[in-house]
Amino acid sequence: MNIQAIIIILIFIAAVFYVGRIMYKSIFAKKGCGSNCKCGVDFSGIETGKQNQ
């Protein structure tokens, strides 16, 4: 096996690992998206009827 084939195989393995990692994160994601948009915040403990004084 020459060096060019080894390099191509390594690049292919790295690409498969990268795509697999992206797919794994999208399927088994944590609650929320991980950014600062507050989409994973639990609002169940907040009172809905806020009174103005």
PyMOL commands that set and color helices and strands:
alter all, ss='L'
color gray80, all
select helices_A, chain A and resi 3-27
alter helices_A, ss='H'
color red, helices_A
deselect
rebuild
show_as cartoon
